[in-house]
Amino acid sequence: MLTKWQSKLSRETLLKQLVAHSSVTHSSGERQFPYMIQDELMTLNYYKQHPELIHLVPTKDQRHAVVALYRAPHSKQTVTLISHYDTVGIEDYGTLQGHAFDMDEITHSFHQNQTYLDQDSIKDLKSGDYAFGRGSMDMKPGLMLHMSLLEKATIENWDVNLVLITVPDEEVNSQGMLAAVNYLDKLRLQYDLDIKLHLNSEPTFQQASHDHNHYYYTGSIGKIMPSVLVYGRETHVGTPAIGLSSNFILSYIQQEIEYSFDFKETFEDETTPMPVSLLMRDIKLQYDVQTPFRSIALFNLFLFERHADAVFEQFNQAVKSAVQKGMTVYEERIRQEGIALDFDMKVMSYHELYEHAIQHHQFSTVQQIIDDVVAVESEPYRQSIEIVDQLINLCRELGPTTITFFAPPYYPATNASYHPLIESIGETISNTLLTKFKRTSQRIHYFNGISDLSYVSPSPSGSMFKAYEMNTPVFDQTYTIPFEAIERIQAPLINCGPIGKDAHKVSERIHKNSAFEELPVVLETIIKHHFIKDN
């Protein structure tokens, strides 16, 4: 029987085809990409006979995830194959942007012009072991592997259900995966699927330049974005002591939180990166001599086991401490100017602000503000900032106030380390790579690149998301996490993908033998050994 993607060469050809189709997040190429995948899958005999098993799942903004089901002859056991097809942009390629999606041409260009590469990249280029290009690592090889695996299941009539899920928007808000989770929940009921494993194939990140190990991940790091808006008191720069610069107070909050070890977590020998601000500025739209009185900061916090409720409590304590420090210094300085402090800086959560606004300005007024913001702004994080800003402006009677809230997106931490099935699969990965390819493989507990595995299993410390639901201004409007569906489709998870280097860099590249020879065998062995009887 003729096959499409069952040889090293045909898999490499498929990857080049996937990479060649530009799918930068929010681009027209991203919108068209799922139709190409649908067409490719429809060339398989199985889907010619069962076209109803391929579905394009729309996001709220009409992008689409591709969900393709292979139905087992008898078994209810089900494995999901998860990937994303969007990529980051190509501005970093400079004059080589025109070749960024052509793996052959960009590799040739780098041979002619190595100024874009560091010494490690140049070494890999000259070795011929790596293929370059945007999306060549992150993460179109994973999709290529899953398409190859799906084809083999249809040819050999495997007695295990496979659900290929490839989604847009992973690089920004994961709207694709959030939509796919809801659809998977419906698919589970429709076909009585017993989901046993969520398998992602994001690439393995090398730990050092000369590292040739393979790594698999039994969890995925979480990310959350607690935020503040400081509302001070405006004044002319000629009379600064009678106003309160929001930038001044925000600077104390910044020092309290950014690079703070207090927000770090440790799991065995792995540690989360320190928190940093992703945005910090005042909200003045133009230059003038009025002092800034509204300033905003969004902080990136990585998570291992903490849930949203615990994060928000700790974040509020830090903000209150910082505001108190800032106000103490402010009061001392204006006292030396002969002015007595006649107000205090409050710290309120968004939920408290929202309730105050409704109580004092009516629900209809508040809802109209929210609706107007959503109609104008497109990104959920910008919508959240604007809603907080407009509500605190509406509630000027509160006086100087710092509002704490969450801005999307939120990736809950997930971890299946030491689950018996995952431990056994880890042994399969290591044994297969060592015995067949003489390559060692090691476990890392948390995939550090952030992944859509965050939405297939509850947080390790429990599903405590109430603070997030109540303090994210656009939650259940333009941004929703289907927490209940996540509970229903939950299963042990693992990330096992090919070796790559330099995700999101111009030197992004994939190890060819790992992607086209080794991982196809590894993934097939996982499925056959753990989910197909008499194998």
PyMOL commands that set and color helices and strands:
alter all, ss='L'
color gray80, all
select helices_A, chain A and resi 8-20+28-41+45-49+51-53+91-99+103-112+119-127+140-156+175-191+240-242+246-257+261-263+308-336+350-361+363-376+380-394+396-398+420-437+452-455+466-471+483-489+512-531
alter helices_A, ss='H'
color red, helices_A
select strands_A, chain A and resi 54-58+64-70+77-84+130-132+161-167+194-200+204-205+214-217+219-220+222-224+226-231+266-267+270-271+276-282+294-303+346-349+401-406+414-415+441-444+493-495+499-501+509-511
alter strands_A, ss='S'
color yellow, strands_A
deselect
rebuild
show_as cartoon
